[in-house]
Every structure is written in C-alpha cells, then in structure tokens.
Amino acid sequence: MSKNDLMLILFIGTSSLFLFIGFLVIFTIIHKRKRYEHLLEKQSMENNYANQLLLSRLEVQEQSFKYFSEEIHDNIGQLLSIVKMQLYNIKSSSKEPEVITKATDCNELLGKAINDLRNISHTLNSGFISNAGLADAIEKDLEYIRSAKEVKCNLYINGDEYSIGSEKELLVFRIVQETIANAIKHARPTAIDVALNYAPLGISVIIQDNGTGFDTSEKTNSGIGLNNMHVRTEMLKGKIDVTSVKDKGTTIKLDIVNTTENVLV
Amino acid sequence: MIYFYIYLFTLLVSSMSGLLYLKKVDISTKLAVALVCLTFVVEFSALQLYRKNIFPSLGGNTAPLYHIYTCIYIILISIYYSYQLNLKNKNVNIFLVIFWIIFCSTNVYFQPLLSQSTHTILLQRIIITFLSPYLIYKIFLNENIIHVLKYSHFCLLIGLLIIGVGGLFHWAFFDDLVKHHSKYRSLLINSQTIINTIGYGLIGISFQLNNKRLAK
C-alpha cells in the first residue's frame, strides 16, 4: 500500500462513515417529524370527532327539552287548566262555605302549579329563549327558582342589551341554567346573583352563589355538568373561569367575544 | 495547540454540565458523565505530562496513561450500551468488567505500556460504530419518541458515533500513519481533536436534555 493510498482510504472511509451518520440522523429526524405531523392530524381528527359527538349530544338534549316543553305546555298544562275550570265550576255551583273555601284554595294552588309549569316549559323551549332574548329567559328561570322561596335570586344587567344571535344566546342560557342547577343541587346557597354585562366587544356573565363551594383542583369535581359547561363554552369560542372558596361560595365567569362566527363550525 | 485547548474547554464544560445534574440524570447518562469526566482528567494530565516532559526516557510519555484510560473507557462504554440494550442483568456488567480488564492486561503483552494501546482504542471505536447506529435505529422504531432532537440519548449516541467513526480508520492505521506519514501528523491530530470536540460537545448537550426530560 503506497503512502497516498493509506491517506485516501483514511479520507474516503471516514467521509463515507460520516455520510452514513448524516443520512441516519436526517432520515430519523424526517421520519419522526412526519410521525409527529401524523399524530397532530390524528389528534385533530379525534378532537373534531369528539366535538361532533358532543354537538350531536347537545342537539339531542335540546330536542328532548323541546319535547318535554311541548308535552308540559300542551298536555299537562291543558289538563291542569281543565281541572282548574272544573274546580271553578264546583266553586260556583256549591252553596256550602267549606267546599267553596277548599275549592278556592285548590284553585290558587293549581294556578301556581300551572304558572310554574309554564315557566319550566318556557325555559326548556329553545324557541321561547330565542324570542324572549337572553336576559328575559334568565329572568324567567330565576323567577321560577324564586317561587320556591328558598333561594334569593337577582339578575343585574349592565350596558345596553343586544342580541348575540339566537344560537349563542341559547348556549349561554343553558350554561347559566346548568350553573344555577348545580349550585342549588350541590352547594345549598341562600342567594344567587347573576350579572349580565354587555360591552361593545362581547358579553360576560357572572354567576355568584354563597353556597358551600368546592375544590376546583379535584378531579372528582369535573362532572358531567361542568364538562357540559366547558363544551358549550368551547362551542361559543368563549372563556369560562370557575373560582370557588370552601364555605364562601362559587363564582363562574363566562366571557364571549362578539363575533359573527357561527358556533362550533 | 489551539484546537486542543478548545477540546479541553469543551470537555470541561461537558463534565461540569454532567456533574451539575448528576443526581437528576438516569443511570446510563451517569456512566456517560463519568466517561467525559475521565476523558477531561486524562487529557488534562496528558497535557501536563507533555508540557513538563515528565518521564522523558519513556519516549511517548503519555502512553501508559492512555493504557489505563482506554481500559476504563471501554468498560464504561460497554456498560453504557448494556444499559441501553436493556441487559438489566448484573452478571453481564460484572462479566464485561472482568473481560475487559483481562483483555487490556493481555494486550500489554502485545502493545507494551510505552506504545499506544491502539488495539483497545480500535475495539472501542468498533463497538461504538456498530452499536450506536443500532440504538439509533431502535429510537427510530420507538413510536413513543417523537421529538428526537430533544431526546437526550439520541444526542448522546450521535456524539459517541461522531467520536467513534471519526477515529475508526485513524486508529486502524495508526502505526502506519506514525511511521510513514509524519508530514500529515499535525493534520491528523487536529482533525481528531476537532472531531472529538464536536462529539463531546454533543454529549454535554445530551446531559442538559436528560436533566430537562427527567425534570418533566
């Protein structure tokens, strides 16, 4: 082997091996990058699928609400109205004071029941919420809770009211409804305040109760109700902030930017 | 000589980086830290021996030092690969230690302490050149490792592979090169120093990556 041959072998051999390393590294990096992109794509598809699934679930829920609302209004409501009429007839035709007093009491109670049922029917009906507007729908819901005379409810409206679109208003209303229902069910508050703030850039809703509160960091607290709220907020492309202090109460703040975009497209 | 100082500085930084997070890194990275620290100590000692011309009668006065160094190096590198290959058997590591000590002791018979221990060095370069691509291939197949550039052992293996491949032919033909190519001596030494600087630099970076990975 000549002197130059040895140097040539050294140079070519080492260069070839370095080329091999370069190829190996570049190939691995490219493969991993492609894999990462594939994973991202898969994740995005999974998210889309989950969103579609949730959307369908909420649509079914909305349909069920509508069905219950119609049933309450058209069937039970009608029946109760007939009962009320019959009671009125009994009261009118009877001459015994005891029967008249009892019929009057029953009539009043029945009237209250019909009124409460109408309220429930209205708050379940998406059409009513669309027609009445967000503030009135919330007020109607609070009125129904107030009628139980156990929880003091207040609605504060700040700024000039405007519509953010019936679909979005329905979602906001459902979030408020869910929050209030959760508070009554789990926190046993004596007062619930709802503040609806209208600003040029969007609206914010603050729901505050003085109930028992809960630990927001605990995983057990992320139940279906809270999850639904988060899903609806996501559909609104909004932001929800839950703060809770044990034995002091819970505050939920919902921010929605006023855009012309449709929900969850 | 400037390249050698840069090389020493890189070794120092890599060693410090490894020692700083020694408690936080995994066991195989600890072995790599020991390897880099050992390399720094040996190269620094070699520089002192060369400068002060200690034991001038020995001729290549750093050769005995490299005999011990290459023996420890090949033991550490073998155990590192045994960990990476998931050979979790303690007996394998004990066998590797005993085998390499016997090998290096026997090698002294063929390559006396006053000459370079090229056989051991060549063997360690062969081990690195074959096992590192295999482990990189394993990383390639592992679907759980996505951000490969942030994966510390990928970086460490590339560093080792650069050192291994860069010196493979150099150490294979070392005796011939010394005898017949003395005019290329400085070029070869400088290129080796640059290659080692890049390799150990990458290993130093891998220590940082390993610390971050475990911190997560």
Chai-1 contact restraints between the chains, C-beta under 6 A:
chainA,res_idxA,chainB,res_idxB,connection_type,confidence,min_distance_angstrom,max_distance_angstrom,comment,restraint_id
A,K3,B,H180,contact,1.0,0.0,6.0,A-B,restraint_1
A,L6,B,F173,contact,1.0,0.0,6.0,A-B,restraint_2
A,L6,B,D176,contact,1.0,0.0,6.0,A-B,restraint_3
A,L10,B,F169,contact,1.0,0.0,6.0,A-B,restraint_4
A,G13,B,F169,contact,1.0,0.0,6.0,A-B,restraint_5
A,T14,B,F169,contact,1.0,0.0,6.0,A-B,restraint_6
A,L17,B,V165,contact,1.0,0.0,6.0,A-B,restraint_7
A,I21,B,L161,contact,1.0,0.0,6.0,A-B,restraint_8
A,L24,B,P133,contact,1.0,0.0,6.0,A-B,restraint_9
A,L24,B,I136,contact,1.0,0.0,6.0,A-B,restraint_10
A,T28,B,F140,contact,1.0,0.0,6.0,A-B,restraint_11
A,T28,B,V148,contact,1.0,0.0,6.0,A-B,restraint_12
A,I29,B,V148,contact,1.0,0.0,6.0,A-B,restraint_13
A,K32,B,V148,contact,1.0,0.0,6.0,A-B,restraint_14
A,Y36,B,I146,contact,1.0,0.0,6.0,A-B,restraint_15
